[in-house]
Amino acid sequence: MNWLIDGMDRHQSLSFLHLLIMTIKPQYLEIKTSQLPGAGLGLFTRVFIPSGSLVIEYKGVVTTWEAVRDQIHNDYIYYLSSRHVIDAGPTPKALARYANDAKGIKQVPGINNNCIFKKLNGRIYIKARVDILPGSELFVSYGKQYWDTARNNAEIEKRRKEEEVREAARRQVEEEEKDKH
């Protein structure tokens, strides 16, 4: 494999490639209440992050779609391929899972996504798409498919709860009828 980058020797090329996958140290990121209503926690930076910087890797358990198919309450599943996902649900210390989407279901005027997801060497990173000031929340687009799935899951959950209410009411009527006799 040719590791050389035009105009650089082998050592310079490897150093440059290493810089490309460096991320912000976790101690410079923090979890606080998100600026988005109902979003829960968000990921914030304590330091200036220049545009183009890799912020943090999206980590979790690499598993199959089949293993997470029924986890409609798990908001921390990242698509890798038609067979595999990263499930950050069981890894609450994985900081990247706290980056919210400013263009999701509940939006706040003036708050926009300042990051993107970037796949490098089979890994997923959050990358700054603009300069980000200290104290800012990091926002990254989850994509249309994510929000379509979230809306679908919310509808499934709503129907499930409605069915539970109907079933409880039916049982109560049956009990009342039984008590009459």
Backbone bond lengths (Angstrom), bond angles and torsions (degrees), N, CA, C in turn:
res aa  C-N    CA-C-N  psi(-1)  N-CA   C-N-CA  omega(-1)  CA-C   N-CA-C  phi
1 M - - - 1.450 - - 1.528 108.76 -
2 N 1.308 116.96 136.98 1.455 121.52 179.88 1.529 109.44 -88.09
3 W 1.325 116.30 109.28 1.464 122.18 -178.17 1.523 111.73 -89.11
4 L 1.317 118.20 -4.41 1.452 120.64 -173.45 1.525 111.78 -79.89
5 I 1.312 114.87 137.76 1.453 122.65 175.01 1.519 105.53 -105.84
6 D 1.345 116.59 138.05 1.466 120.54 -176.96 1.524 111.53 -45.42
7 G 1.324 116.19 128.10 1.460 122.23 176.43 1.519 114.11 83.43
8 M 1.331 118.47 1.65 1.463 121.30 -178.81 1.520 110.10 -123.53
9 D 1.340 116.20 145.12 1.459 118.91 173.48 1.531 108.77 -79.96
10 R 1.335 117.42 178.32 1.469 121.80 -176.03 1.524 111.70 -57.38
11 H 1.336 118.06 -46.91 1.467 121.99 -178.72 1.533 111.01 -62.25
12 Q 1.331 117.14 -45.21 1.473 120.51 179.20 1.528 110.44 -63.96
13 S 1.335 116.39 -40.22 1.464 120.38 -179.96 1.522 111.24 -62.49
14 L 1.340 116.59 -46.06 1.467 119.82 179.59 1.520 111.36 -65.32
15 S 1.323 117.75 -39.43 1.473 121.10 177.52 1.512 110.48 -62.31
16 F 1.334 116.55 -42.79 1.457 120.97 179.53 1.531 110.43 -63.67
17 L 1.337 117.15 -45.98 1.462 120.69 178.73 1.523 111.17 -60.63
18 H 1.347 117.13 -39.11 1.460 120.88 177.17 1.531 110.52 -61.91
19 L 1.332 117.08 -42.13 1.466 120.27 178.60 1.521 111.74 -61.70
20 L 1.324 116.14 -33.63 1.458 119.68 -178.79 1.522 112.50 -62.62
21 I 1.328 117.79 -27.74 1.463 118.69 -177.85 1.530 112.73 -110.07
22 M 1.323 117.43 14.90 1.468 120.11 173.28 1.525 108.80 -76.43
23 T 1.297 116.28 144.87 1.457 120.74 179.18 1.530 109.66 -123.11
24 I 1.328 115.64 171.73 1.457 121.97 176.32 1.526 108.04 -67.01
25 K 1.312 117.16 137.84 1.471 119.65 178.53 1.523 109.28 -65.02
26 P 1.336 116.62 138.23 1.471 120.55 -176.92 1.532 113.88 -54.39
27 Q 1.332 117.94 -31.18 1.468 118.62 -179.19 1.533 112.53 -67.53
28 Y 1.340 117.09 -11.83 1.461 120.89 177.54 1.523 112.33 -95.13
29 L 1.324 115.60 4.47 1.462 121.64 176.40 1.514 108.07 -118.60
30 E 1.322 116.28 150.96 1.467 118.96 178.94 1.524 110.34 -145.49
31 I 1.319 113.68 156.40 1.455 122.42 178.89 1.523 107.84 -103.32
32 K 1.333 115.81 124.73 1.463 121.88 177.16 1.530 108.03 -142.62
33 T 1.319 116.31 174.63 1.456 120.64 176.53 1.524 109.30 -62.26
34 S 1.340 115.42 130.13 1.460 120.88 -178.57 1.520 111.37 -67.35
35 Q 1.326 114.50 155.12 1.464 121.15 174.37 1.526 111.79 -76.37
36 L 1.330 116.70 -12.35 1.459 121.28 -179.80 1.526 110.20 -89.41
37 P 1.326 118.23 125.14 1.463 120.85 179.78 1.522 111.57 -58.62
38 G 1.315 116.41 131.30 1.455 121.56 176.64 1.518 114.96 78.74
39 A 1.328 117.84 -0.14 1.468 120.21 -177.74 1.522 112.24 -83.78
40 G 1.317 117.72 -11.62 1.466 119.67 -178.49 1.512 110.88 78.81
41 L 1.318 116.21 -125.97 1.459 121.08 -177.55 1.517 111.27 -89.69
42 G 1.329 115.11 157.10 1.456 121.20 178.59 1.514 110.09 -135.05
43 L 1.321 115.88 165.96 1.459 122.93 179.30 1.522 108.69 -101.96
44 F 1.341 116.01 126.34 1.467 122.39 -177.67 1.524 110.08 -122.90
45 T 1.336 115.50 154.17 1.457 120.21 176.03 1.521 110.56 -105.91
46 R 1.324 115.22 143.68 1.464 121.24 175.46 1.525 111.06 -96.24
47 V 1.344 116.42 -8.22 1.466 121.34 -175.90 1.521 110.22 -129.26
48 F 1.327 115.89 162.58 1.458 122.03 173.97 1.526 108.59 -67.29
49 I 1.327 116.16 133.97 1.463 121.68 177.07 1.527 107.53 -120.08
50 P 1.328 117.20 113.20 1.472 119.19 179.63 1.528 112.30 -69.16
51 S 1.316 115.57 148.70 1.453 121.80 175.30 1.530 109.71 -53.03
52 G 1.329 116.11 137.32 1.454 121.02 179.08 1.518 114.25 92.24
53 S 1.322 117.29 -10.43 1.468 120.57 -179.28 1.519 111.19 -74.74
54 L 1.336 115.21 142.16 1.456 119.37 169.30 1.515 106.42 -78.67
55 V 1.316 116.64 126.86 1.459 120.84 -175.71 1.521 110.36 -88.23
56 I 1.332 116.34 -56.67 1.459 120.04 -175.30 1.519 109.39 -161.60
57 E 1.325 116.03 150.78 1.455 121.04 177.06 1.526 109.39 -81.28
58 Y 1.342 116.09 141.60 1.458 121.52 174.37 1.525 106.87 -83.85
59 K 1.330 115.69 108.49 1.463 120.96 -175.36 1.524 110.89 -112.25
60 G 1.298 113.92 157.67 1.455 121.94 178.84 1.510 108.55 169.72
61 V 1.305 115.47 -160.48 1.457 121.77 179.50 1.528 107.76 -91.44
62 V 1.329 117.33 121.09 1.463 119.93 174.49 1.528 106.63 -79.69
63 T 1.327 114.75 122.20 1.459 120.53 -175.39 1.524 109.19 -144.54
64 T 1.310 116.75 -173.51 1.465 120.84 -179.12 1.526 110.43 -97.13
65 W 1.340 114.75 158.94 1.461 119.86 173.68 1.530 110.08 -58.23
66 E 1.313 115.61 -39.08 1.465 120.70 -178.12 1.535 110.63 -57.97
67 A 1.318 116.87 -38.91 1.469 121.10 -177.02 1.532 112.39 -68.71
68 V 1.331 118.16 -24.42 1.469 120.37 -176.09 1.535 112.78 -114.23
69 R 1.317 116.54 3.28 1.466 121.75 -173.95 1.532 113.83 -50.69
70 D 1.320 117.78 -40.51 1.462 121.07 -175.56 1.526 113.83 -94.63
71 Q 1.297 118.55 8.18 1.468 122.10 -177.93 1.532 110.70 -89.26
72 I 1.335 116.69 68.21 1.467 119.72 -174.50 1.529 113.28 -70.00
73 H 1.323 117.89 -13.69 1.471 120.40 178.42 1.523 112.05 -97.45
74 N 1.310 118.02 1.01 1.461 121.93 -178.63 1.529 108.74 -90.53
75 D 1.331 116.63 105.69 1.460 122.34 -178.16 1.527 112.68 -88.82
76 Y 1.316 117.66 7.56 1.471 120.85 -171.15 1.523 112.98 -115.20
77 I 1.325 116.58 34.60 1.461 120.99 179.82 1.523 108.40 -102.91
78 Y 1.336 116.34 124.60 1.460 121.49 -179.83 1.532 108.92 -113.33
79 Y 1.310 116.24 127.79 1.465 123.31 -179.90 1.526 110.85 -68.04
80 L 1.326 116.66 126.42 1.468 121.78 173.33 1.520 110.74 -106.19
81 S 1.337 115.78 -46.91 1.457 121.28 -178.02 1.521 107.94 -157.57
82 S 1.321 115.63 -179.25 1.468 119.06 -179.95 1.528 111.94 -64.01
83 R 1.316 117.09 -16.45 1.466 120.72 -179.71 1.521 114.53 -110.94
84 H 1.319 118.11 -25.32 1.465 120.44 -170.47 1.527 113.95 -127.17
85 V 1.329 113.50 152.31 1.466 122.68 177.71 1.528 108.82 -137.22
86 I 1.323 114.94 164.14 1.468 120.79 167.00 1.516 105.54 -103.53
87 D 1.305 116.95 121.74 1.465 122.12 178.18 1.524 107.99 -105.17
88 A 1.348 115.93 103.57 1.461 120.79 179.04 1.530 111.47 -90.55
89 G 1.333 116.94 2.34 1.464 121.07 178.22 1.512 113.53 -54.64
90 P 1.343 118.36 -49.10 1.468 119.10 -178.11 1.534 114.10 -80.93
91 T 1.336 117.59 5.84 1.473 120.20 -177.12 1.532 110.40 -124.20
92 P 1.338 117.71 73.68 1.467 120.41 -176.59 1.531 114.07 -62.96
93 K 1.315 118.54 -16.08 1.469 120.04 177.87 1.532 112.02 -84.84
94 A 1.320 117.39 -4.66 1.467 121.54 176.79 1.532 107.61 -76.58
95 L 1.317 116.65 100.53 1.467 122.19 -170.08 1.526 114.38 -60.52
96 A 1.322 118.51 -36.47 1.469 120.93 -175.09 1.526 112.04 -59.40
97 R 1.315 117.86 -26.75 1.466 120.48 -178.75 1.528 112.29 -62.98
98 Y 1.332 117.78 -16.44 1.462 121.46 -178.09 1.528 113.78 -89.69
99 A 1.333 118.23 -2.00 1.467 120.32 176.48 1.531 108.00 -73.66
100 N 1.308 116.66 124.26 1.463 122.56 -178.57 1.522 111.13 -96.22
101 D 1.342 115.56 166.24 1.461 122.87 177.40 1.525 108.32 -101.64
102 A 1.330 116.75 115.82 1.469 121.47 -178.79 1.525 111.79 -67.75
103 K 1.316 117.69 -15.92 1.471 121.24 -177.82 1.524 111.24 -109.91
104 G 1.316 115.77 29.14 1.455 121.06 179.24 1.516 112.14 -82.11
105 I 1.308 116.51 -152.93 1.464 122.43 -175.52 1.523 111.77 -62.97
106 K 1.340 116.87 -45.82 1.471 120.81 178.21 1.525 108.73 -107.79
107 Q 1.335 115.41 115.68 1.461 121.00 -177.52 1.519 110.40 -112.41
108 V 1.334 115.24 153.57 1.456 122.38 177.23 1.531 107.16 -120.77
109 P 1.335 117.24 124.67 1.465 118.65 179.07 1.537 111.24 -54.47
110 G 1.313 116.10 137.06 1.460 121.26 178.53 1.520 114.52 88.29
111 I 1.337 117.55 -11.01 1.469 120.01 176.97 1.522 107.84 -101.81
112 N 1.333 115.46 122.04 1.462 121.81 -176.81 1.521 110.32 -127.72
113 N 1.314 115.53 159.65 1.460 120.11 175.38 1.526 109.17 -66.41
114 N 1.338 115.52 129.16 1.458 121.00 -179.62 1.524 111.82 -111.67
115 C 1.333 116.45 3.80 1.457 122.18 -178.99 1.528 109.97 -137.89
116 I 1.319 114.72 167.25 1.463 122.47 173.38 1.523 107.80 -133.52
117 F 1.321 116.24 162.38 1.457 120.15 169.60 1.521 107.16 -87.15
118 K 1.324 116.75 140.20 1.460 122.62 -179.16 1.521 108.65 -134.37
119 K 1.344 116.14 126.57 1.464 120.62 177.69 1.524 108.46 -94.94
120 L 1.329 117.13 123.90 1.461 123.45 177.83 1.515 109.37 -134.89
121 N 1.304 116.59 126.16 1.464 121.82 177.92 1.534 112.06 50.85
122 G 1.321 117.14 39.91 1.454 121.40 177.67 1.520 114.56 78.59
123 R 1.318 117.48 3.56 1.469 121.51 178.62 1.525 109.36 -112.35
124 I 1.322 115.99 155.92 1.452 121.49 -178.84 1.535 108.69 -109.38
125 Y 1.327 115.36 131.27 1.462 121.84 179.73 1.516 109.87 -125.81
126 I 1.320 115.17 156.27 1.455 121.15 167.12 1.517 105.52 -96.10
127 K 1.335 116.01 128.55 1.466 122.42 -175.69 1.527 109.27 -122.44
128 A 1.321 117.07 133.90 1.467 121.63 178.62 1.524 109.09 -69.12
129 R 1.338 116.77 129.53 1.457 119.87 176.97 1.524 112.39 -100.52
130 V 1.333 114.98 -8.84 1.469 122.87 174.75 1.528 107.12 -142.86
131 D 1.334 117.32 167.47 1.462 119.42 171.55 1.525 108.35 -64.62
132 I 1.332 116.26 137.22 1.466 121.03 -177.85 1.520 108.28 -121.78
133 L 1.325 116.30 124.69 1.465 122.16 -176.36 1.522 111.82 -81.06
134 P 1.346 117.17 153.06 1.472 120.22 175.47 1.524 110.42 -55.24
135 G 1.325 116.29 141.24 1.464 121.58 179.83 1.514 113.42 89.30
136 S 1.334 117.13 -7.27 1.465 120.86 -177.80 1.523 111.60 -80.41
137 E 1.331 114.40 148.76 1.460 119.97 172.35 1.528 108.65 -83.57
138 L 1.317 115.72 143.36 1.456 121.32 178.09 1.523 108.92 -92.21
139 F 1.323 116.10 128.18 1.460 122.46 -179.86 1.518 108.99 -124.73
140 V 1.325 116.41 136.70 1.460 121.79 -177.96 1.534 109.25 -139.79
141 S 1.332 116.10 138.08 1.459 120.12 -179.73 1.520 110.76 -67.59
142 Y 1.339 115.52 130.69 1.463 120.68 175.78 1.532 110.68 -86.91
143 G 1.321 116.53 -18.52 1.460 120.87 -179.97 1.524 112.82 94.15
144 K 1.326 115.09 156.75 1.464 122.32 -177.43 1.532 112.15 -59.98
145 Q 1.323 116.96 -42.13 1.466 120.00 -177.63 1.526 111.18 -60.62
146 Y 1.334 117.09 -39.24 1.465 120.50 178.45 1.532 110.15 -59.46
147 W 1.341 116.12 -48.45 1.462 119.28 -176.04 1.521 111.69 -71.20
148 D 1.336 117.90 -33.08 1.470 119.89 174.36 1.524 110.03 -62.65
149 T 1.331 116.52 -42.85 1.468 121.31 178.59 1.524 110.48 -65.51
150 A 1.331 117.22 -42.30 1.474 121.23 179.59 1.534 110.51 -61.11
151 R 1.335 116.49 -43.57 1.471 119.89 178.55 1.532 110.46 -64.41
152 N 1.321 116.93 -42.29 1.456 121.45 178.41 1.532 110.64 -62.06
153 N 1.328 117.27 -45.44 1.467 120.89 178.99 1.524 111.07 -62.92
154 A 1.335 117.59 -38.60 1.467 121.07 178.19 1.527 109.92 -63.66
155 E 1.315 117.30 -39.33 1.462 121.13 178.52 1.531 111.05 -66.72
156 I 1.328 116.61 -41.76 1.469 120.93 176.64 1.524 110.27 -60.31
157 E 1.327 116.59 -45.17 1.470 121.33 -179.98 1.529 110.76 -64.17
158 K 1.314 117.09 -40.78 1.469 121.18 178.82 1.532 110.32 -61.13
159 R 1.340 116.77 -46.06 1.473 120.49 178.94 1.524 111.08 -64.31
160 R 1.336 117.03 -38.16 1.465 120.62 178.94 1.526 110.45 -62.33
161 K 1.339 116.54 -44.39 1.471 120.25 179.57 1.521 111.34 -66.23
162 E 1.326 117.06 -40.00 1.459 120.48 177.39 1.527 110.41 -61.23
163 E 1.328 116.40 -41.28 1.467 121.21 178.55 1.530 110.67 -64.56
164 E 1.331 117.42 -38.88 1.469 120.91 177.53 1.528 110.39 -62.67
165 V 1.334 117.01 -41.90 1.467 121.12 179.28 1.529 109.97 -63.99
166 R 1.345 116.31 -44.90 1.468 119.61 178.77 1.526 111.16 -62.20
167 E 1.330 116.06 -42.04 1.465 120.49 -179.80 1.537 110.77 -64.80
168 A 1.315 117.86 -41.51 1.467 121.64 178.71 1.533 109.99 -64.18
169 A 1.332 116.34 -41.48 1.469 120.11 178.55 1.530 110.29 -64.73
170 R 1.339 117.46 -41.12 1.458 121.69 178.86 1.528 110.49 -61.56
171 R 1.343 116.63 -44.63 1.467 120.06 179.37 1.529 111.00 -63.97
172 Q 1.337 116.77 -38.33 1.455 120.27 179.91 1.535 110.21 -64.34
173 V 1.324 116.98 -42.61 1.469 121.08 178.17 1.529 109.72 -62.68
174 E 1.322 117.25 -42.74 1.465 120.96 178.73 1.523 110.76 -61.62
175 E 1.333 117.30 -42.27 1.469 121.30 178.29 1.513 111.22 -63.64
176 E 1.332 116.72 -41.74 1.458 121.00 179.41 1.531 110.62 -65.32
177 E 1.326 115.82 -40.57 1.477 119.85 177.54 1.515 110.39 -64.16
178 K 1.338 117.19 -42.01 1.453 121.61 179.81 1.526 110.30 -64.50
179 D 1.329 117.75 -38.41 1.479 121.43 -179.92 1.516 111.45 -68.45
180 K 1.332 118.82 -27.14 1.468 122.47 179.18 1.534 110.77 -69.42
181 H 1.305 117.45 -29.91 1.473 121.24 -174.88 1.464 111.06 -93.13
